[in-house]
């Protein structure tokens, strides 16, 4: 066997092992859901995040052990890439295998070798002109043959859940009733309707989602049925979602990755993108758990955007962070975050701690309240796309993480997040009603994070953003920790004002102590904003409330947090119905 072929096969073997293990742990999600084993599901989901890096490291070690010392030469690896390409023709995970190859190469070579002759900066798949096998990922159902109820009944039956349903026929009636109200409005007879349902169930947290589309003469729209498990009783259909906005939030960047079987990822992503055309490939690949492919696609999107735009990077709007230097490209909806060389004196931790906390969030259930991050090393950006003011500020604040190489600015390590409006800036322009609504959602965000065993640490409004769906999302993770690692204390109660002030001033706080009463002081200096928050969420000031949440977590309670409005749930809409 030639050296070229041997190297290519070692890398492909590493990828195959990775994808097999990825699919194996993903397949467990169905059993975890059926058995309501939420802790095991969370463990699987967290561990899966690291699978890719482990397999890349194993492959690099195998190459170093097998190959002679002279195998790290550029001409040889250009031949290796061509050999590897031959293996990817009609490969069902070709785009993932390309990314795996890139990861292995970049572990072995310096940044100056990262160009398209050596790695897949550009994917070769578009050049092959091979149609994606889209039809392989979904099954079509035709209500004209059996009626709406039987079609829904068959859709659910085809997923063969081993746990019994509590009131399946009742829930099917609810689905049909809701579908007629939301989608048909009497416009189309059943012979003008088709359901295309993805063959794989989407699992996340305590829910399973049957995902598909309804096709009518007007076009197509989502058709999503969330399933929940009432422990000790069985399964039930919780609602029907047909609005693109609801689907967008379910597949949003602030939620944990789905566990979903995807033998042909490109076909699955293509199907989803037809329903969510505003979502990028990067976002969709990440949403189904292929976050490394999401990074690859995002980098391609960034390079493509830089060639088609002319604006310059500037400091991100808002108050400067004490740990991260943040900049953005106004025409590109993301922010770029780099750890500062020096932190403010109040930040008593180091760079390694910051990286560990960002990884904690990456591997944790983000419950729709914490932004996903893309972590990169050795990112090269055109120097002429930086304003002189920003370039000078970066030199002063992140000089140890940056170097200028000719016409390029090289950032050694950075995080990239979806850009949002900082909550403090949003409030400056909001109406009174918008302020009331957003502060209520801020309180909801805090409660949902602590229910997931996350204490945000720094709860200042500037550390939260507002999405286009007017949802509050946390994005500053340098003080994040597990809720169970915090000691919540209350100040001594007294009716005397001076005694209360003295008690607060003289209270001895140990490391890890938090006094919830102080949240009112620290969140914002504006009394009317504080009043909006604590009129809706007064329990956030009560140490007993926080301790009760800790106790629930210790007892294994995993709370229900829904990615769709509660008013849409059948239990809210049809409880008093005669159905």
N, C-alpha and C positions, 0 to 999 in steps of 0.2 A: 504494500500500500504506500502511495506517495505521501510525503510529509504534508503537502497541501490538503489532501483528502483526510488524512488522519486528524489534523487540527480541526477541520470542518466537522468531522463526525464526533469528536469529543465535545464540541460546543453544542451540536444538535442533540447529542445524548443528554447533556446537562439540561437543555430546555425541555426535552421530553419528560425527564424525571420531575422537573419543576411542575409542569402542567398536569402530570398525572397526580402528584401529591396535592396540588391546588384543587383539582376536581374531586379528589377523594375526600378532603376535609369539607369541601362545599356540599357534597352529597349528604353529609351528616345532618345538614340543617333541617331536612324534612323530618327525620326521626326526632331531633331535638324539639321541633315544633309539636309534633304529634304527642310527645311525652311531656310537654310543657317543662322541659329541662332548660330553663332560661340561663342559668349560670354556665352550664356546659356550652350552650350556644355562644355566649359572650366570650368564653375562653377560646373556642374555635376561631371566632371572628378576629380576636386580637392576635392570636398566634399566626394566623394566615398572612397578616401584614408582612411578617418577616421572612416568609418562605422564599421569596424571590432572591433577596440578598444572600441567603444561605446557599442557594443553588449556584448563584454566580460565584461565590467564594469557593465552593467545591470544584467548580469547573476550572477556575483559574489555578487552583492547587493541582488538579489533574494534569493540566497543560504543563505546568512547571516541572512536574514529576516525570512526565512522559517524554517531553520534547528536549532536544539538545540545547545547549546554551545559546546557539546562534539563531534560534527560531524567531527572535524579536527583531525582524527586519521588515521594512515597509514593502518592498517588492513581493516578498513571500506572502504577506498578508493580503495584498491586493489579489493575488491568485486564490488565496483561501476564500475571500469574499465571493469571487466568481464561482468557486466550487460549491460554496454554501448556497448560493442562489439556485443552483441546479436542484438542490434538495427541497426548495420552497415552492416549486411549481406545483400547483394544486394542493399545497399543504393547507389543512383546515385552520391552522393558527399561524399562517405565514407572517402576519404583521407582528405578532408577539415574538416569533422566533427571530425576526430582524432586530427587535429591541433587545432581546437577550444577547444576541451577537454584539450589539453596540456596547452593552454593559461589560461584557467580558473584555472586549478590546480596550475600553477606557480604563479598566483596572490595570492593564498591562503597559499601556503607552501614555506618553505625555500629551498634554493638550494640543500641541502643535500638529499632532497627527490626526486630530479629529476633523476630517473632511470627507466628502462624499466618495472619494476614491477608496477610502479605507473602511468607512462605516456607512450605515444607512441613515445619513442625514436626511435624505429624501427616500421615501419608500419606493420600492420597485413595483409594488402591486398595481399601481395605476398604469404602469407601462405594459403590463401583461395583457390588458384588455380581456380579462376573464370575468364574466358576470358573477356576482356574489350569489351563492345559493340561498337566496332569501326564503324561498318557500320551504326550505328544510327546517326552519325554526318555528313555523306556526301551523296550526290546523284550522281549517275553515269549517264553519257551521252555517247551515241554511235553514232559517226558521220557516221558510215556505214549505219544507218537507214535513216538519213535525210540530210547528208552532213555537212561540217564544218560550213557554214554560219548559217544554221538552228540550229545547236547545240549551237553555241554561242548566237544566238538570244534567244533560250529557256533558256539558263543559266541565261541571264540577266533578262528575263521576270519572271522567277520563284522567284526572290527576290521582285517583286511587289513594286517598288518604286512609290510613288504617284506623284512625280514631273516628268514632261515629259522630254524626252531626246531631245537635240537640233538637232543632226544629227546621229541618232542611226544607220541607215543603212550604212552610210559612215564609221562610227567608226567600225562597224562589218567587213566591207571590210578591214579596216586597221588591225584589229585583225588577220584575216585570213592570210593576206599578211605577217604580221610580224611573225606569228606562222610558216608559211612555211619556211621563211627565217631563223628563229632562231632554229627551232626544227626538222623539217622533212628533209629538203634538198633533197626532192624527194625519200627518202629511203623507206617510208612505205605508202601503200595505206590506205584509211580511215578505212577500215575494221580491221586494225591492231592498231587502236588508241582508247583509252577510256579516257574520262575526269571524274575524281572524284572531285566534288566540295563541299566544306564545306557548310552546310546549313545556317550558320550564317555569316553575313557580319561583317568585322572588321572595326570599325570606329576609327579614330584618327585625331585630329585637324580638318582640312577642307577637309579630304578625306575619302572615303569608299573603302575598298579593298575586292574584290571577290577573295577568296583564294582556291586553289585546286592543283591538280596534273594532268599531262598528263602521261598515261601509254602506253608504246610501248614495243616491244620485247626486246629493249635494257634496259628496266627498267622504272624508273619514274623520273620526274623532276617537279619543281614548275610550276604552271600556275596561274599567279596573274594578275588581271585586276584592276587597280586603277580607281576610279570614282571621278570626281570633279564636283563642282556646280558653274556654271557661274551665279552669282546672277542677277536676272531679266530676264534670258534667259532659264535656265534649266540645265540638267545634260549632261555629256559627258564622254566617255571612254578615258582616258588620254594616256594609253600605255598598252603594254603587257610585263610582266616580266617572263622569264623562266630560268634565271640563278640562281643557288643556292646562289651565292655571293650577288646578289641583295636582295634575300629573307632574307639572314642573316642580312644585314644592316637594312632592314625594321623591323625585329624582334630584333634589337640590344639593348644593355644595356644602350644606351645613349638617348633613346626615351621614350616618355610618354607611359603609359600602354594603350593597346587597350580597347575600349568598345566593347565587343562581347558577345552575348548570348551563354552560355555554360551550359546547363542542366546536361551534363555528362562531367565534366572537364577532367577526366582521358582519355576519348576517344578522345577528341579534342587534348590534348597534345600528345597522342600517334600518331595521324595522323601527327601533325606538326613535331614530332621528326623523323619520317621516311623521311621527306624532309630535315631536318636540324639535321643530326645525331651527329654533333659536338656540338650542343647546349645541355646544361644540363637540367634536369627536373626543376631545380630551375629557370633557365633563361626563360624557356617556360611558366611555371606557372605565373611568374611575368609579362611576356609580355602580357598576356591576362587579367591582372588586379588582379590576385590572388596572390598579393605580399606576403601575410602572409604564404601561402602555399609554395611560393618560398623560404622564410626564412627557413621553416622546411626542405625542400628538400636540401637546401644548407648545413645546419648543418649536415644532414646525409652524404652528400658528403664529408664534411670536416672530420667527424669521420672515414669514410671509408678510406679516403686518408691517414690519420694518421696511420692506422693499416697496410697500404701497403707500406709505405715509411719510410725512416730513416734519411733524412736530418733535419737540425735544422732551427728554426726561426732566422732570421738575420734582422738588420736594412735595410729598403728599400733603394735601390740605389738612389742617387740624393742628393740635398741640404736639410738639415734638416729643417723642418717647424718650424715656431715660435709659432704655436698654437697646431698642432697635432704632436704626436710621431707616426711614421709609421714603421711597420715591415712587413716582408713577409716570406713565406716558399718557397724557390726557386723552388721546384717541383710542387707548387700549384699556379695557375695563378691569385692570389688575393693579396690585401694588407689589413692590419689590422690597423686601425687608432684610436688612443685614445687621448682624449683632455689632454693637458699638465696641470700640477698643476699650473704652472705660465707661463704667456705669456710674450713675449718681450715687452718692454716699449712702442713701437710704436703701439701695439695692444690695443686700449682703449675700450675694451669690456670684458664681462665675459663669463663664461661657458654657462650660460643660453642663451646668445645671439648666441653663436656658434650652440647650439642645435636647436634654432629657425630658423637659416639660413639653416641648413641642411634639416629641415622639409619644409621650403619654397620651396627649390628645389625639394623635393620629390613630393610635391603637384602641382608643376608648369609644364608647357609644356617645356620639356627639348630639343626639336627641334633637337635631334641627336647630341647635343654639350655638354651635361652635363651627367656625369656618374651617374647611379643609385647607391644608397647606401642601404646596409642591416644593420639595427640598432639592436644591441643585448645588453642584460644585463646579468651579471653573467655568463660569458663564462669561462668554465674550460678547460685549455689546459695543456698537460703533461709538467712538469717542465724540464724533461731531453731533451725536444725538443728545448729548448732555449740555444743559445750559452751563455757562462758566460758573455761575453762582452755585449750582448743585455740585459741579465737579470739585469746587473748592471745599464745599461743606463735607462731601464724601471723603476727601483727602484728610480733612481735620478730624473726622469722627470714626471712619472705618478704614483708615490707612493700612492697618495690619491685614485686612481682609481684601485688599484691592491692589492691583498694580496696573500701570499703563504700559502697554506693549504696542508701540507704534500708533496705529489708528484705532486700537481697541482698548477698552476698559475691561479688565478681567476681574470679576468678583469671585473670590475663592469659595465662598459659601453664602447661600441666600435662601430665603423662603419667599414664595409667591402665593398671594391670596387674591380672591375675588375682591374688587374694590367696592366699598359700600360708603354711604354717607355717615361720617362719625355722628353718633347720637347727639353729642353736645351741639354740633353744627346744625343738625336737623331741627332741634328744638328752637334755635334762633329764628328760623324761618317759618315755623309751623303755626297753624291757627290754634285757637284754644282747644277745639275739639281734637285736633291732631295731637296736641300735647297730651291730652288726657288719654287718648287711645294708645299712644306710643309708650307712655310711662306705665300703663297697665300691662302692656306686652313686655316691657323691661322687667317688671316684677315676675311675670310668667316665665321669662327666660331664666331668671335666677332660680326660681322654684324647680324648673325642669332640669337644670344642671345639677342642683344639689340632690334631686331625686336619683340622678345617675351617678352619685358619689363623686361629684366634681365641685370643688370650692374654687371660685374664680380668683380669689385673692384680692387683686386690685379691682374694685367694682366701680371706679370712676366712669362717668358717662362717656368719656373720650375713648375708652377701651372697647366700646360696643358700637356696632354699625347698624344701619337701617337698610334692608334690602329693597328691591323694586316692588316686592309684595308687601312692604311695610311690616316686615318682621324684624325683631331685634336679635342680632347675632353677635356673640362675643368673638374677639379676634386677637386679643393680647394675652399670650400664655406664659409670660415669664414668671408669674407668681402662682400659677395653677398648682393645685395639689388635690389629693383625695380628701373628700369630706371627712372620712374616718380618721385622718391624721391631724385634725384640728380639734382644739379644746375650746368649746363655746362656754363663755362665762357671762354672768350677769353682774351688774354693779349692785352694791348694797342699797336696798330700798330705804328711803327716808322721805318724810313730808317737808323737811326743812331744806330750803333752796341752797343755803351755804353748805350744809352738810353734804348735799348731793354733789355739789361742785368739788368739794374737798375729797369726797370718796372717789370720784372719777380721777382726780389729779393724783391722788396718792395710791391708787390701786396698783399693786405689783403684778405685772404681766410676765409670765414665763414664755419662752419660745413656743410658738404654736397656739398661744391663747388668742382668742378673738372675742370681742364684746359686741354683739349685734346692735346694741343701742347706739354705737358709734356710726353705724351705717348712715343714719340720718345726717350726720355731720359730714361724712366723707364723700357721699355720692355726688352732691352738688351744693354749692353755696346759696342757691336760689330757693327761698322758702316756699314759693308757690309750686315749684317743680317737686320738692320734697313732699308737699301736701298731696299732690296728685298721686304720687307713688304710694305713700303710706295710708292714704284713705282707702285704697284698694287692697293693699298688702300689709296691714299692720303687723301680722305675725312675723315678718322679716326682722322686726326689732326685738323679738322675744327669743332669748337663748334656749328656752325650753322647746320651741318649735324646731330649731336646728338640731338639738339633741334627739328629738323624737325621730327626725329624718335619719339620723345616724343609727339609731336603734333599729329602725325598719330595715336598713341596709344590712346590718349585722344579722338580722333574722332571715335574710335571704329574699326579702320582698323586692320584686322588680316592678316598678310602677308602669301603668299604661300611659304612654305619651303618643298622641295620635298626630300624624302629619296632615290631617285634614280637619275642618271645623267639626266640633262635636254636634252641631245642629244637623249635620248630614247623616249622622248615625241612625240606623233604623230604630234603635232603642229610644232615641229622642223624638223621632218623627212619627212612629207608628205604635207607640206604647198603648195609647188609648184607642187604637183603631179596632174596627170590628173584623179586620182581616184574619 
